[in-house]
Amino acid sequence: MGVYFFYGDEEYLINKELKKYRDKLDKNFSEMNYAVYDRLSYVDFVSVLRTQPMMFGKMMIVINTHELFGSGQKGESLLSASLDDNQIEEIESALSGNVENNNETVDIFFVEKYSKDDKKKKPDSRRKIFKVLSKYESKSFESIPTYKTAELGALIQQMAKEKKLKLEHSAVESLIMSKGNDLRAFDIELDKLGVYAYPETVITKKMVDEICASTEDIFNLTDNLMIGDKGKALLELKKLLITKHPLQIISVLQTMLKQWVFMKLNAGKMTNKEIGDKLGRMHEYRVKLALEKMRKVKVKTLIDLKNNITEAEYRIKTGQVFSPEEELENAIIR
């Protein structure tokens, strides 16, 4: 049995590493031989560690250690839980027993993800459970600071190479200026650039500026609307209106507002993962960040804004307004 311990704030790289191992599973039994555990009692947790091999190929078990012990939305991380010495020994025995018995058909992956904005949640390497897991194949996945442009640029080029693309040096710089160190955003933008450049495979700065950088103000606009700062939202809107028609902006806002209202209405009733799945397989971390930003915003405020945008869209499309730009501005600040 293989035992792996992946931890860090770079969720994109952790998920990519897990996918690499999952892709090796027998395709005929991949659903049966892949399991993810988020919240377990201690007894069930130890039972999972002693999982017996399946009949059909290798089995992959992923244990998300953050909020492992608990129910509902909150829990306690395995790496910070108050485990006594007997429990530590039982966990160590369950892991080493399977390894010593040469159980080669079950791989267990312990995964600890924490937010880039909260380094305090980084696991304490002095704790006994951390030392137990670190005896096996452990790897840290930390985000690369934006100022380390050479390191970040090399990673972006590697991501592009996997998509059979190559970026000019100036294109890499422009991407970093636009997206900071968000690897998930880079992945999305590289897909867009690949389609835009086809059949060419070399990506230029001009392509990045046209396809990626132009969307930045949209996100600034929606972020400010999300937290209810209409003044800053209006400033971002004025920037967008220089190059975009109001109806283009309205289309994005309608989609975002629909998502936000759904999130607010179902927060506490559904898990972040369930909400994300309902919104077209949006990642649960994106749902979590959005809900955190909107924690002081009332559902009624979002619904009223959506109604204002819908009314503005109707009036613009039916030719009832002299200035579509002013109509959209009024809908936002109303």
N, C-alpha and C positions, 0 to 999 in steps of 0.2 A: 504493500500500500504506500502511495505517496502522500505526504503531508506537506501542505504549502501554507505559508502565512504572508498575505499581501496586505500592506497598509499604506495609507497616505492620503493627501488631499487632492491628488490628480485622478479623479474618478474615471476620466476618459481612458487613461493608460491602464488602470486596473481592469476595467471592463474589456479592453482590447486583449489583455493578457489572458483573462478567463476564456474569452472567445477562442483564442488559439488552442487551448486545451479541449474545449467543448467540440471544436471542429474535428478532433481526432476520434470522437466516439463513433461507434458503429451507427451509420445513418438509419439502419433498419430498426434500431432500438433506442435511438437517441433520447426520445421523450421519456421512455421508461427508465433509462439509466442516468437521468440528470435530475437532481433535486436541489432546491434552494430553501434554506431555513432562516427565518428572520427572528422569530420569538418562540422560545421554548422554556419549559420548566427545566430545572437542573437535571431531574431524573430523565426526562426525554432527551436532553442534550447528551448525556452520557450514553444513552441508548443509541443515538445516532452515531456516536463515535465508534460503537461496536458493530456497526452495520455489516452484515454478511454479504459476500459477493453475489452478484446476480448470475443467472445462467447464461445470459447473452451478452458477452463482451464486457468492457470496462464500465464501471459506474463512477460518476463524478458528483460529489456532494459539496455544495457551497454553503458555508455557514457565515452569515453576516453578523459579526460580533457586536456591532453597535446596537444598543437596545435589545440585546439577545434575550435577557431574562425579564419578562414582563408581558403585559397584555395591552390591547388598545394601541393608542398612539405613542405611549411612553414606556420606557423600560430601562434596564441597566446594562451597560456594556460589559461583556466578558472581561475586557482588559482593565476595568475599574471596579468590578464586582468584589464584594467582601467575601472572598472564598477562603475557607479555612484550610489548614495543611492537609487534612484528610481528603478534601475535595480536589485539591491540586494534585495529590498523589493518584487519586482515582482517574483524573483526566489524563495524567501522564502515563498511567498504566494501560488505559484503553488505547492510547495512540501507539505506544511502544510495543504493546502486545500484538497488534495487528501487523506492525512493521516486522517484528521478529518472526512472526508466523508466515512471513512472505506472502501476505495477502495482496497480490499484485493487481487484483481486478477492481479495487476500490481506491479512489483518490479523494482526499478531503482537503478543501481549500478554506482556510479561515481568512475572512476579509474584514478589515476595519477601515472604513472611509470616514473622513472628517472634513468639515468645511474649510475652504481656503481662507475664509474670514474669521475662523475661530481656531487658531493654532493651539489654544489651551487644551483642546480635545485630543491632541496628539498623544498616543499611548505612552505611558511611563515605562521606559526600558528597565527600571529598577524592580518592577513588580515580578513576582514569582511566575505568574501565568505567562507574562511576556517572555521570560527566559525559557519556559517550557516550549512555547511555540517556536522560538528562535533557534531551537536545536535542529529544527527541520529546515526545509528550503524556504527561507524568508526573504522578502524583497520590499524595499520602500519605494513608493511612487509619489514623489514630491513635485509640486508645480514649479516651473522654471520662472524666476522673476523676469519681468518684461525688460529690465535693463541688461540682462544677459542675452543680448541680441544674437550673438554668434551661436550660442547653444540652442536657443529657441529657433533660430533660422535653420540650423542643421536638422532639427526634428521636423520642422515644416517640410523641408525638402525630402526627408524620408517618407513622410506621409504622402507627399505628392508622387514620389517614385512608386509607391504601392498602388497608386491609381494611374500609373503609366504617364505621369505628367512631370514637367520640369519647369521650375520658376526662375525667371531672371532675378538677379540679386536685388534690384530695385523693387521687383514685385513682392519679394519676401518682406522687405522693409515696409512697404505700403500695407501689407497684410497685418504686420505687427502693430503699426500705427493705428489701424482700423479696429483690430480685435484684441489687442493686448496680448495676454498669454492664454486665451481661452481655446484649448485644443479642440473641444467639441465644435466650436464656431469655425475653426480652421477647416475641420473635416467637412462641414456643411458647405463652406465657401469653395473649397477645392472641387467638390462635386459640381457646383454651379459653374465654376470656371472651366471644368472639363467639357461640359455641354456647350458652353459659349464658344470655346476655342475650336471645337471639333470641325474638321479632322486634324487640325494642328495639335501638337502636344506641348508646345512651349508657351508658358503664361507670361505676359508682359505686365509692366506696371500700369499701363493704360487700361488693360483688361480688368485688373484688380480695382482700379479707381472707378471704373464704370459699373462693375457688377457688385462690388463689396462695400467700398467706402460710402457709396451713395445711400446705403441702407442704414448707416449709423444714426442719422438724425431721426429716422423713424423710431428706432429703439429708445433714443433719448426722449422723444415725444411721449411714447407709450409709458415709459418708466415714470415720467413726471405726472401723467394722468393717473397712473396706478396709485401714487401716493397722495394724489389730490392737490398737487402744486400747479394750479392753473396758470400762474404767472410765468413760470419757467416753460410750461407746456406751450404757451402761446409764442414764446421766443423761438422754440424749436420748430413750431409750425411755420413761422415766418421764413425760417431758413429753407424748409422743405418746399414752400410755395414758389421759391425762386426757380426750381427745376421740375416740380411735379404739379400735375393738375389736381385740384381738390378731390375729384372722384377717385383718383389713384390712392390718395391718403385715406379717404373714407373707407375704401375696400379693406385696407389693413386694419383700421380701427374697428370696423364691424366684427372682424374675425377675433381680434384681441378681446374686445368687450364681451363677446359671447363666451369666451373661455373664462374670463375673470368672474363673470356672474355665476357660471356653473361651479367654479372653484369655491367661491364664497358661500354659495347655497349648500354645498355638500361637505364643506370642511367640518370634521368631527363626526359626520355620518358615514363617510367613506375614508379609506386610507388614501394617502397621497398617490400610491401606485394605482389604486382603483380609479381615482379621478383622472390620472394621466392616461390610463387605458381607454377611458370613455372619451377622452379628447384626442383620439387618434394616436395612441401609444406615445404620448408625451412623457418624457422621463420624469419619474417621481421627484427628482431633485429640483427640476425646473418648477414643478408644482409647489414644492416646499418654499423655494425662494420667492415665488409670486405671492403666496399667502403671507409670508413674513412682511413683504413690502406693503401689502394691502391690509394689514392687521387693524389699522385705525380707520379704514375706509368702510362705510356702510354699504350694504347691498343696494339700498335705495339710491344712493349717489351714483353707483355704476349703472343702474337701470335707467335713471333719469338722463345720464349722459348718453347712453345708447339710444334712447328715444329721441334726444336732441339731434344726434348724428343721423338717425334714420329720417327724421323730418327734413333736415338740411339736404340729405341726398335726394329726397323726393322733389323738393323745391328746385334744386339745381337741374335735375334730369328733365323736369317738366317746364323749364325755362321761366320760372316765376321770379327769379332773382336777377338783379343787374350785375352783381359781383359775387360769383361762386366763392371766391377767396374770403370775402367778408362774411358770407353766410356760414362757412365752416368755422371761422374764428368765433362768431357769435354762439355757435352751437357748443363750442368748448368752454367758453367763459360764462355762459348763461347760468 
